[in-house]
Amino acid sequence: MAGFWEPAAMEDCKDLDILAVTTTVGSRPEAESLARAILGRRLAACVQLEEGLTSFYRWQGRECEEAEVRLTIKTLPECAAALQELLREQHPYELPQFLATPMRASPDYLAWVRGEVPLPPSPLAEPDAV
């Protein structure tokens, strides 16, 4: 799964405000647990849950039909890699959905998201001197 969200792809979206990431799980309790984990790590300002979905898909050669709950995760583009890693660790599915949509936010909403989601340290940043 490595590379399904490439930060380099953001070069074309330098003025991007926020990222809406969607994923699905099989139950409300799983959705709530995942939402709390995301908020607990401060990887999103908001996680919305939508119940009542039915997904039709093909998995491992067979057709499936399952009830699901959609999570819509409001985050910053710089947090995509950390969010992807959290989903790898804690998502109940073998192959978690990770669909990221860049969004333009109002100035007030953007300020709120930025206040709730601290930017991860840059990989190029020098470590603090001891």
Salt bridges, closest charged atoms under 4 A:
ASP15 OD2 - ARG104 NH2 3.43
ASP17 OD1 - ARG104 NH1 3.52
GLU32 OE2 - ARG28 NE 2.71
GLU32 OE1 - ARG36 NH1 3.85
GLU50 OE2 - ARG70 NH1 3.12
GLU51 OE2 - ARG28 NH1 3.00
GLU63 OE2 - ARG58 NH2 3.23
GLU85 OE1 - ARG88 NE 3.32
GLU89 OE1 - ARG41 NH2 2.76
